[in-house]
């Protein structure tokens, strides 16, 4: 039977200041979602779905809304700062929380590689478009990936928080410009004045007969990737003026905005390039989807502005992933082995610099593997984006499944929130169906070629935590309890 959340002792621990409103909570989630970067490259990861890329994003948006319901209920019950692994630990037990925490750390590491790859692609495209560096060698995007990871290491290790405001401002301005371009492209499509004879069509929401169901649901994975971070405002429970109202509103509002934004923008992108074989080929090979559309439909300067903004957005998201992963590894190491090595903060900077170094080294190793197995240097950055994005999202989907199961047990089995009508249990059940079917279609029929490795790598990462829980259960239990305690959440 569930009990009320454990409250922090205000007499012995200083509490966080309640100074944030709902819009500031929304800002955090939007910053981590990086919608400008996501809309500019993630749809290409779903290109295997053919013209039905927007359909894949629509399915993902529905799934995210079901998951958002989970976080809304958890945030209404737990008013403390908490992330998904802490919620899982509080509802399913500390050891399951360890699995979720390890999974979330893995997602951050692979997403750091994904977003660094995106930054490399955008930076190379921007310099080529501006005429600064034309006729680039095949390794040019790889160079910028290295620069992105190096800068992320420095900024994540040093206490330089002021730069995050600049990143957020650039993100907001770029999203606004993307929305303007989307409207212009849509008007030209509807008025039959689009370049290349492209026109408006609802066929982008029909399954492409030349594609498969598995390809469509691989596209759904990249739809979920676009929403990653939408639940970030859950960590602000102790800092919001009205946490029971503002945090759920922020989470649901961002999920709804993201759903409308990604579905509309991806639909306009596909129609803007054209749904013919030639148009879809151009769509899949574009170095900057919205940059190319802005250049074609308005002017080259608009495309360059969008590409510049999404380059900054991709780097900002890479930085956020390095920060998120390093904080998790730091917390897990500290609570398992004490404040030494990875679990120690830097004596001068006061940040988990050693854990940050570990995360960066892991990202570099992953990238080196991609360089080694890629057949062409020109495809390395794109492979880094596609492969790591898929692996990271498969792990994240499992973590979301655990969160949905935990919330369902808490709210509808233990009846910890008796005011919630029982009929609403269909919402998390529907969420489990969408999440489960997406995972299923990515492993059956089992993919071939490079895609065969994605479920294996994701499974091995999660298996490490499962084995730790099984064979070092005492340590896992202590670690899970400590992680939840640090987040202010108890069973």
C-alpha positions in Angstrom: 0.0 0.0 0.0 1.4 3.4 -1.0 2.2 6.0 1.7 2.6 9.7 1.3 5.9 10.9 -0.1 8.7 11.5 2.4 9.2 15.1 3.2 12.5 16.8 3.6 13.3 18.0 7.1 13.3 21.7 6.6 15.0 22.2 10.0 18.1 20.4 8.9 18.2 20.8 5.1 17.8 24.2 3.4 14.9 24.0 0.9 15.0 25.2 -2.6 13.4 28.6 -3.2 9.9 28.5 -4.8 10.5 31.2 -7.5 9.5 29.6 -10.8 6.2 30.0 -12.6 4.7 27.7 -15.2 6.4 29.5 -18.1 9.8 29.0 -16.6 9.0 25.3 -16.2 7.9 25.2 -19.8 11.2 26.9 -20.8 13.3 24.1 -19.3 11.5 21.4 -21.1 11.6 23.2 -24.4 15.3 23.9 -24.0 16.1 20.2 -23.5 13.7 19.1 -26.4 15.6 21.5 -28.7 12.7 21.6 -31.2 14.5 23.6 -33.8 17.3 21.0 -34.1 14.8 18.1 -33.9 12.6 19.4 -36.7 15.7 20.0 -38.9 17.2 16.6 -38.9 15.2 14.0 -36.9 12.6 13.5 -39.8 15.5 12.2 -41.9 15.9 9.3 -39.4 12.4 8.4 -40.3 13.0 8.6 -44.1 12.6 4.8 -44.4 8.8 5.4 -43.9 8.8 7.2 -47.3 6.2 9.9 -47.6 4.6 8.8 -44.3 7.2 10.5 -42.1 4.5 12.8 -40.6 2.4 9.8 -39.8 5.3 8.3 -37.8 5.6 11.6 -35.9 1.8 11.6 -35.3 2.0 8.1 -33.8 4.9 9.2 -31.6 3.0 12.4 -30.5 0.0 10.3 -29.4 2.3 8.0 -27.4 4.0 11.0 -25.8 0.7 12.4 -24.7 -0.1 9.0 -23.0 3.4 9.2 -21.3 2.7 12.8 -20.4 -0.3 11.7 -18.4 2.0 9.4 -16.4 4.2 12.4 -15.4 1.2 14.6 -14.7 -0.1 12.1 -12.1 3.3 11.5 -10.6 4.0 15.2 -10.3 0.6 15.7 -8.6 1.5 13.1 -6.0 5.2 13.8 -5.6 5.8 17.5 -5.1 9.6 17.2 -4.9 12.3 17.6 -7.5 12.5 14.3 -9.3 13.4 12.7 -12.7 12.0 9.6 -14.3 14.4 7.2 -12.6 13.4 8.6 -9.2 9.7 8.2 -10.0 10.3 4.6 -11.1 12.3 3.8 -7.9 9.5 5.3 -5.8 6.7 3.3 -7.4 8.4 0.0 -8.4 11.2 -0.1 -5.8 14.8 1.2 -5.5 16.4 -1.6 -7.5 14.1 -1.0 -10.5 15.0 2.7 -10.1 18.6 1.7 -10.6 17.7 0.1 -13.9 15.9 3.2 -14.9 18.7 5.5 -13.8 21.3 3.4 -15.7 19.0 3.4 -18.7 18.6 7.2 -18.6 22.3 7.7 -18.3 22.8 5.5 -21.4 20.2 7.5 -23.2 22.0 10.7 -22.4 25.4 9.3 -23.6 24.0 8.1 -26.9 22.1 11.3 -27.4 25.3 13.3 -26.8 26.7 11.5 -29.8 23.5 12.0 -31.7 23.4 15.7 -31.2 27.1 16.2 -31.7 26.6 14.4 -35.1 23.8 16.8 -35.9 25.9 19.8 -34.9 28.7 18.5 -37.2 26.3 18.1 -40.1 24.7 21.6 -39.7 28.1 23.3 -39.1 29.6 21.9 -42.3 26.4 22.7 -44.3 26.4 26.3 -43.0 30.1 27.0 -43.9 29.5 25.5 -47.3 26.4 27.6 -47.9 28.1 30.8 -46.7 31.1 30.1 -49.0 33.5 30.1 -46.1 34.5 26.5 -46.7 33.4 25.0 -50.0 34.5 21.7 -51.6 34.8 20.3 -48.1 36.6 17.0 -47.5 34.5 14.0 -46.4 35.8 14.3 -42.9 34.6 18.0 -42.4 31.5 17.0 -40.3 33.7 14.7 -38.2 35.9 17.7 -37.3 33.0 19.7 -36.1 31.7 16.7 -34.1 35.0 16.7 -32.3 34.8 20.4 -31.7 31.2 20.0 -30.3 32.3 17.3 -27.8 35.3 19.2 -26.7 33.3 22.4 -26.0 30.6 20.3 -24.2 33.3 18.9 -22.0 34.7 22.3 -21.1 31.3 24.0 -20.5 29.9 21.0 -18.6 32.9 20.8 -16.3 33.3 24.6 -15.7 30.7 26.5 -13.7 29.6 28.8 -16.5 25.9 28.9 -16.3 25.3 32.2 -18.0 25.8 30.7 -21.4 22.6 28.6 -21.0 20.5 31.8 -21.3 22.1 32.6 -24.6 21.4 29.1 -25.9 17.8 29.3 -24.9 17.3 32.7 -26.6 18.8 31.4 -29.8 16.5 28.3 -29.6 13.4 30.5 -29.2 14.4 32.8 -32.1 15.1 29.8 -34.4 11.8 28.1 -33.6 10.0 31.4 -34.4 11.8 31.6 -37.7 11.0 27.9 -38.5 7.3 28.6 -37.8 7.4 31.6 -40.2 9.1 29.5 -42.9 6.6 26.7 -42.3 3.7 29.1 -42.9 5.2 30.5 -46.1 5.9 27.1 -47.5 2.4 25.9 -46.6 0.8 29.0 -48.3 2.8 28.3 -51.5 1.9 24.6 -51.4 -1.8 25.5 -51.1 -1.6 28.2 -53.8 0.2 25.9 -56.2 3.2 28.3 -56.5 5.8 26.1 -54.8 9.1 25.4 -56.5 9.3 22.2 -58.5 5.6 21.8 -58.7 5.2 20.5 -55.1 1.6 20.7 -53.8 -0.3 20.1 -50.6 -1.4 16.5 -50.1 -2.9 14.5 -47.3 -1.1 11.4 -48.5 1.7 12.1 -46.1 -0.6 10.7 -43.4 -1.1 7.4 -45.3 1.3 4.5 -45.0 3.6 4.4 -48.0 3.0 1.3 -50.0 6.7 1.1 -50.9 7.6 0.9 -47.2 7.1 -1.6 -44.4 5.4 -1.4 -41.0 8.8 -1.9 -39.3 10.2 1.1 -41.2 7.3 3.2 -40.2 7.9 2.3 -36.5 11.6 3.0 -36.8 10.4 6.4 -37.8 8.2 6.5 -34.7 11.5 6.0 -32.7 12.8 9.2 -34.2 9.5 10.9 -33.3 10.0 9.9 -29.7 13.6 11.1 -30.0 12.2 14.6 -31.0 10.2 14.7 -27.7 13.0 13.6 -25.4 13.3 16.0 -22.5 9.6 17.1 -22.6 9.3 15.8 -19.0 12.3 17.8 -17.7 10.1 20.3 -15.8 9.3 17.4 -13.4 12.7 18.2 -11.7 11.4 21.6 -10.7 8.8 20.4 -8.2 10.5 22.1 -5.3 11.1 25.4 -7.1 7.6 26.1 -8.6 5.2 28.4 -6.9 2.3 26.0 -7.3 3.9 22.6 -8.1 0.7 20.5 -8.1 -0.7 22.8 -10.8 2.2 24.4 -12.7 4.4 21.4 -13.2 1.6 19.1 -14.7 0.5 22.0 -16.9 4.1 22.6 -18.1 4.6 18.9 -19.0 1.2 18.5 -20.7 1.5 21.9 -22.5 5.0 21.1 -23.9 3.7 17.6 -25.0 0.7 19.2 -26.8 2.9 22.0 -28.4 5.5 19.5 -29.4 2.9 17.2 -31.0 1.3 20.0 -33.1 4.7 21.5 -33.9 6.4 18.3 -35.0 3.5 16.9 -37.0 2.8 20.1 -38.8 6.4 21.0 -39.5 7.4 17.4 -40.7 4.3 17.4 -43.0 5.2 20.7 -44.5 8.8 19.5 -44.9 7.9 16.4 -46.8 5.4 18.2 -49.0 7.9 21.0 -49.5 10.5 18.7 -50.9 7.8 16.7 -52.7 6.3 13.2 -52.2 7.8 11.9 -55.5 10.8 9.6 -55.4 13.0 12.5 -56.4 11.6 14.7 -53.7 12.0 12.0 -51.0 15.6 11.4 -52.1 16.3 15.1 -51.7 14.6 15.1 -48.3 16.7 12.2 -47.1 20.0 13.7 -48.3 19.5 17.3 -47.2 22.1 18.8 -45.0 19.5 21.1 -43.3 15.9 20.4 -44.1 14.4 23.7 -43.0 17.5 25.6 -44.2 17.1 24.2 -47.7 13.3 24.9 -47.6 14.0 28.5 -46.4 16.5 29.0 -49.2 14.2 27.6 -51.9 10.9 29.2 -50.8 12.1 32.5 -49.4 15.8 33.3 -49.8 19.3 31.9 -49.0 19.7 34.2 -46.1 16.7 32.7 -44.3 18.1 29.2 -44.8 21.5 30.2 -43.5 19.9 31.8 -40.4 17.9 28.6 -39.7 21.0 26.4 -40.2 23.0 28.6 -37.9 20.3 28.5 -35.2 19.9 24.8 -35.4 23.7 24.3 -35.2 23.7 26.2 -31.9 20.6 24.2 -30.8 22.3 20.9 -31.6 25.3 21.9 -29.6 23.2 23.1 -26.7 21.4 19.8 -26.6 24.7 18.0 -26.8 25.8 20.0 -23.8 22.6 19.2 -21.9 23.1 15.5 -22.6 26.7 15.6 -21.3 25.6 17.4 -18.2 22.7 15.0 -17.6 24.8 11.9 -18.0 27.7 13.2 -15.9 25.3 14.0 -13.0 23.8 10.6 -13.1 27.2 8.8 -13.2 28.5 11.1 -10.5 25.5 10.3 -8.2 25.6 6.5 -8.8 29.3 6.4 -8.2 29.2 8.6 -5.1 26.3 6.6 -3.6 28.0 3.2 -4.4 31.6 3.8 -3.6 31.8 7.1 -1.8 33.1 10.6 -2.8 36.1 9.5 -4.8 37.1 9.2 -8.5 33.9 9.6 -10.6 31.9 10.2 -7.5 33.9 13.2 -6.4 33.3 16.9 -7.3 36.2 18.9 -8.5 37.8 20.7 -5.6 38.0 24.1 -7.4 35.1 24.1 -9.8 32.6 22.3 -7.6 31.3 20.3 -10.6 31.4 16.5 -11.3 34.3 17.2 -13.7 35.7 13.6 -13.5 32.3 12.2 -14.4 32.0 14.7 -17.2 35.3 13.5 -18.5 34.1 9.9 -18.4 31.0 10.8 -20.4 33.0 12.6 -23.0 35.5 9.7 -23.3 32.5 7.3 -23.7 31.0 9.5 -26.5 34.4 9.7 -28.2 34.8 5.9 -28.1 31.4 5.4 -29.5 32.2 7.8 -32.3 35.5 6.1 -33.0 33.6 2.9 -33.4 31.3 4.6 -35.9 34.3 5.8 -37.9 35.8 2.3 -37.9 32.6 0.6 -39.2 31.4 3.3 -41.6 32.2 2.4 -45.2 32.5 6.1 -46.2 33.9 9.0 -44.2 31.1 11.3 -45.6 28.5 9.1 -43.8 30.1 9.0 -40.4 28.3 12.0 -38.9 24.9 10.9 -40.3 25.5 7.4 -39.0 26.4 8.8 -35.6 23.1 10.7 -35.6 21.0 7.7 -36.9 22.6 4.9 -34.9 23.0 6.6 -31.5 19.5 8.2 -31.9 17.9 4.8 -32.4 19.9 3.1 -29.6 19.3 5.9 -27.1 15.6 6.0 -27.9 15.1 2.3 -27.5 16.6 2.5 -24.1 14.4 5.5 -23.2 11.3 3.7 -24.3 12.0 1.0 -21.8 12.5 3.6 -19.1 9.1 5.2 -20.1 7.5 1.7 -19.9 8.7 1.3 -16.3 7.4 4.8 -15.4 4.0 4.1 -16.9 3.8 0.7 -15.1 4.8 2.4 -11.8 2.2 5.2 -12.1 -0.5 2.7 -13.0 0.2 0.6 -9.8 0.4 3.8 -7.7 -2.8 5.5 -8.9 -5.1 2.6 -10.1 -4.0 -0.4 -8.0 -2.8 1.1 -4.7 -5.4 4.0 -5.2 -2.9 6.5 -3.8 -5.0 9.2 -5.6 -8.6 8.1 -5.0 -10.0 11.2 -6.7 -8.7 10.0 -10.1 -11.5 8.1 -11.9 -10.8 4.4 -12.5 -11.8 4.8 -16.2 -8.7 6.8 -16.8 -6.7 3.6 -16.4 -7.2 3.2 -20.2 -4.8 6.1 -20.8 -1.7 4.4 -19.3 -2.8 1.1 -20.9 -3.0 2.8 -24.3 0.5 4.3 -23.6 1.9 0.8 -22.9 0.4 -0.4 -26.1 2.0 2.3 -28.2 5.4 2.0 -26.4 5.4 -1.8 -26.4 4.4 -2.0 -30.1 7.0 0.5 -31.1 9.7 -1.6 -29.3 8.3 -4.8 -30.8 8.3 -3.5 -34.4 11.9 -2.5 -33.9 13.0 -6.0 -33.0 10.5 -8.1 -35.0 11.0 -9.0 -37.8 14.5 -8.7 -36.6 16.3 -6.0 -38.6 19.3 -6.7 -40.8 22.5 -5.0 -41.6 23.6 -2.1 -39.4 20.1 -2.0 -37.9 20.6 -5.4 -36.3 23.0 -4.0 -33.8 20.7 -1.3 -32.4 18.5 -3.6 -30.2 21.6 -5.6 -29.2 23.5 -2.5 -27.9 20.4 -1.2 -26.2 19.7 -4.6 -24.6 23.3 -5.0 -23.4 23.3 -1.6 -21.8 20.1 -2.4 -19.8 21.4 -5.9 -19.1 24.3 -4.5 -17.2 21.9 -2.9 -14.7 19.7 -6.0 -14.5 22.8 -8.1 -13.7 23.9 -5.6 -11.1 20.5 -5.8 -9.4 20.5 -9.6 -9.5 24.0 -10.3 -8.3 24.7 -7.2 -6.1 21.2 -6.7 -4.8 22.2 -5.1 -1.6 24.4 -2.4 -3.2 21.7 -1.9 -5.9 19.0 -1.4 -3.2 21.2 1.1 -1.3 22.0 2.9 -4.5 18.4 3.1 -5.6 17.4 4.4 -2.2 20.2 7.0 -2.2 19.3 8.2 -5.7 15.7 8.8 -4.6 16.7 10.4 -1.4 18.9 12.9 -3.2 15.9 13.7 -5.4 13.7 14.2 -2.3 11.4 11.2 -3.1 10.7 8.2 -0.8 8.6 5.1 -1.0 
